Amino acid sequence: MARTKKTQTKVCTVTGMETSTSNFYANQNHVKAVDNLRRSTGATKDQLQRMFSQLNAYV
């Protein structure tokens, strides 16, 4: 019987989504996509956190 490797996951502090640890930068609590979005829009991490919180409230 073959062993399956369990993927380690972590919860993003900005989006609230649980995803693979490979989607995070080292020593960060938010996913790489949040940094990319922050750089391209000029929004702060707090503004993105508030946006995702509001979006999650409607789901």
ZALO-423808 format. One line per 4 residues: number of its first residue (from 1); their letters; for each residue x, y, z of N, C-alpha, C. Coordinates in pm, 1 decimal. Example, Ala and Ser with C-alpha at 12.3 -4.5 7.8 and 13.67 -1.06 7.14 Angstrom:
<sites>
1> as> 1319.0 -569.0 780.0 1230.0 -450.0 780.0 1320.0 -330.0 780.0 ~ 1285.0 -225.0 708.0 1367.0 -106.0 714.0 1290.0 3.0 787.0
</sites>
This chain:
<sites>
1> mart> 84.1 -116.5 0.0 0.0 0.0 0.0 89.8 124.4 0.0 ~ 60.9 217.1 -87.9 141.2 338.5 -99.1 94.9 441.6 3.4 ~ 191.0 514.3 52.9 158.8 622.4 146.0 123.6 747.3 67.5 ~ 29.3 821.7 120.3 -5.1 949.3 58.1 49.4 1060.3 146.4
5> kktq> 106.4 1159.3 83.2 161.8 1272.3 157.0 49.7 1370.8 188.3 ~ 34.5 1400.5 314.5 -68.4 1495.1 356.2 -15.9 1637.2 335.0 ~ -92.6 1717.2 263.9 -55.0 1855.1 237.3 -75.7 1938.8 362.5 ~ 26.6 2014.8 400.1 13.2 2102.4 515.4 -60.1 2228.1 471.7
9> tkvc> -153.1 2270.9 554.3 -232.9 2388.5 521.0 -219.9 2492.8 631.4 ~ -258.5 2613.3 595.8 -251.5 2727.2 686.1 -366.1 2820.3 650.3 ~ -415.8 2897.0 746.2 -525.2 2990.5 721.9 -466.4 3130.1 700.3 ~ -507.2 3193.8 591.5 -463.2 3329.0 559.8 -534.7 3428.1 651.1
13> tvtg> -458.7 3519.6 711.3 -517.3 3617.1 803.3 -595.2 3725.6 730.4 ~ -573.1 3741.3 600.3 -642.9 3844.7 524.5 -769.9 3789.8 461.1 ~ -759.6 3677.5 391.9 -874.9 3624.3 319.9 -959.7 3530.5 404.4 ~ -900.8 3468.6 505.3 -972.0 3372.7 588.1 -979.6 3234.6 525.1
17> mets> -912.0 3216.4 411.9 -914.8 3087.6 341.3 -802.9 2996.7 390.8 ~ -830.4 2868.2 395.2 -730.0 2769.9 429.8 -671.2 2715.1 300.7 ~ -540.0 2720.7 288.3 -473.5 2676.7 166.3 -336.9 2618.2 199.7 ~ -272.8 2562.9 100.9 -143.0 2499.3 117.3 -38.2 2599.1 165.5
21> tsnf> 54.3 2551.4 246.6 160.2 2639.1 297.1 251.8 2687.6 185.7 ~ 250.1 2621.7 70.6 333.4 2666.5 -41.6 281.6 2796.4 -102.4 ~ 159.9 2836.8 -68.9 103.6 2962.9 -118.2 140.1 3082.2 -31.1 ~ 218.2 3059.0 73.0 259.1 3163.8 166.1 407.8 3192.6 149.3
25> yanq> 447.1 3318.3 170.8 588.3 3350.7 183.8 633.3 3303.2 321.4 ~ 763.1 3280.4 336.9 816.1 3238.9 466.8 790.5 3348.5 569.7 ~ 751.4 3308.0 686.8 726.9 3398.3 800.4 616.6 3500.9 774.4 ~ 521.1 3468.3 689.0 407.7 3556.5 662.9 278.6 3481.7 694.7
29> nhvk> 175.7 3555.7 730.6 46.8 3494.6 763.0 -58.8 3523.1 657.7 ~ -16.6 3573.0 541.8 -110.6 3595.4 431.8 -50.4 3537.8 303.8 ~ -137.8 3500.4 211.1 -93.7 3433.2 89.2 -23.6 3529.9 -6.2 ~ 52.9 3472.2 -97.3 127.4 3550.9 -195.6 34.0 3635.1 -281.9
33> avdn> -82.8 3583.6 -311.0 -179.2 3655.4 -395.1 -222.7 3786.7 -330.2 ~ -228.4 3791.4 -198.5 -264.4 3914.5 -128.6 -156.4 4020.3 -152.8 ~ -30.6 3981.0 -146.4 77.4 4075.6 -173.6 73.0 4124.2 -317.6 ~ 44.7 4034.7 -410.3 34.9 4074.9 -550.7 -80.1 4172.6 -572.3
37> lrrs> -192.8 4146.6 -511.3 -308.6 4235.3 -521.6 -279.2 4370.5 -456.8 ~ -212.2 4365.9 -342.7 -177.2 4489.1 -271.5 -82.7 4575.4 -355.2 ~ 16.5 4513.2 -417.8 111.0 4588.3 -500.4 44.7 4649.7 -623.1 ~ -42.1 4574.4 -687.6 -101.7 4622.2 -812.3 -211.3 4727.4 -790.9
41> tgat> -276.8 4726.3 -674.7 -385.8 4821.3 -650.1 -344.7 4938.8 -561.6 ~ -239.2 4922.3 -484.9 -199.5 5026.9 -391.4 -277.3 5023.1 -261.0 ~ -359.7 4921.1 -244.2 -437.7 4907.4 -120.2 -347.7 4857.3 -7.7 ~ -384.4 4889.3 114.0 -309.1 4839.3 229.2 -360.3 4700.2 266.5
45> kdql> -283.2 4630.9 348.0 -323.3 4498.5 395.0 -453.2 4508.3 475.1 ~ -465.9 4612.5 554.9 -587.9 4631.4 635.0 -709.8 4654.4 546.3 ~ -694.4 4729.8 438.0 -805.2 4753.7 345.7 -847.4 4622.9 278.0 ~ -750.8 4541.7 238.7 -783.0 4413.4 176.1 -849.9 4319.9 276.0
49> qrmf> -803.3 4323.2 399.7 -862.9 4238.5 503.6 -1009.3 4276.9 525.0 ~ -1038.6 4406.3 527.3 -1175.9 4452.3 544.3 -1262.1 4411.9 424.4 ~ -1205.7 4422.2 303.1 -1279.7 4383.5 182.9 -1315.4 4234.7 186.1 ~ -1217.0 4149.9 218.1 -1243.3 4005.8 221.9 -1340.1 3970.7 334.1
53> sqln> -1333.1 4041.7 444.6 -1426.0 4017.9 554.6 -1568.9 4047.6 510.6 ~ -1586.4 4156.8 438.0 -1719.7 4191.4 388.0 -1768.2 4091.0 284.2 ~ -1679.0 4046.8 197.3 -1716.8 3945.8 97.6 -1757.1 3814.8 163.9 ~ -1682.0 3773.3 265.6 -1712.7 3647.8 335.5 -1844.1 3656.0 412.2
57> ayv> -1885.1 3775.4 450.7 -2010.2 3791.2 523.7 -2130.3 3760.9 434.2 ~ -2116.7 3776.2 302.8 -2226.2 3753.1 210.3 -2228.3 3611.4 153.4 ~ -2128.4 3533.0 185.4 -2121.2 3396.7 129.8 -2194.1 3298.7 216.6
</sites>
